[in-house]
Amino acid sequence: MSTVEIDGAAVDYEEQPGREPALVFLHEGLGSIELWRSFPADVRHVIGDRRTLVYSRPGYGRSTPVPPPWPVSYMHTEALVVLPALLGHLGIERPVLVGHSDGASIALIHAGAGYPVAGLVVLAPHVFVEHRSIAGIEAARQAYQSGPLRPRLARYHDAVDSTFWGWNGVWLSPAFRAWNIEGYLPGIDAPVLALQGGGDEYGTVAQLDAIAAGTSGPVERVVLAGQGHVLHTGGGNGVVERVASFVSRLAS
């Protein structure tokens, strides 16, 4: 694992060399390098020797903690400040961004703001706040306070309370109800693979509908019946193969 300082924070990352365009993995709202499990390596294995970057954003994993409260604009900062700086430091141009949940939103903001990308893979993306999102995050708060979530997350985050309460607090704040990134979608002309679980506890297929209607480029829309919010672990649902196929077609 390597570390680079960006905007006053130490950012931990892991990079594998290989062919371009690079795959850049952007984790979920409570994720980290380790919480991707084997997914980045599995995708890389299927498509061959491809340059791959996985990192923990500031506030997550072993990167510099970010104490709460977090601003409503925290994903915009990641998309427009941290990610461009990291890509520039590593000399990565026109990557394929693979984002899950918050990471998917960050990918959409980044591409929609005009940063060049070869393609986007968005797993369980958010472009606006739904009632289901709030209900899911309220349930996560209960699980953290009196259930198994805190000890499980503590294995992956050096400052687990800052990570959880930063994320949970901003999503449940009254100001966040108006959060919406649909204005960035027309700026996206690269191909998009958008996947949603039919049983996602944090969002519905309305998110994919908005992306398909709002972006300027082609959108491949996939709904996986019976799948929850975390689509990329456990295997057996074909997500690795779908992502690998999409990426391979971009390179052809």
C-alpha angles and dihedrals in degrees: 000000000000133000133213129181114238125174091344096311132103109236119198117213143168121212132189119195123233146104125339143278090064122223111232116192119209113193131220128265094278096027137111140175091285096046091064083072110191097332099107091046092046092053091045091050093054097047097038134237102356128159107252133190125189121175143168113237120230107284094034141086113338094337121107111296119245111207120218146289096070119196122247086245095060094115091048090055090052092048099042104031114018101037096047090048093050093047090048092049091052096041094241114158128185096356129184104246115213109191134176122204106312087013090055090052090050090051091051093048091048094050094039091054089062103263109145117253132169092216146327131238109192119187116194092343127192121215096158137008118268130192087246090056092056093045091051093049092048088053090050089054090055091048090050095049100043108005140060099284100092098053091044094051093043089071090064106034125059091206100031097168093052090048096049099040093042091056098035095044096052094046091051095044116110090236092060094061088081094050108129133158099182088113089070095055099082088059091063112092098154119100115274131205107198120187129185133177114233089222097044109151093205104047149358139234087271085086091060091044090056093048093048091049097042108043124085098219134061117296124201105203119200127180116190110206115227094009122128132213097292105067101162103064132071097033125226097096098084096241094130091051093046092051093045092049092050093049093046091054090052091057095048 
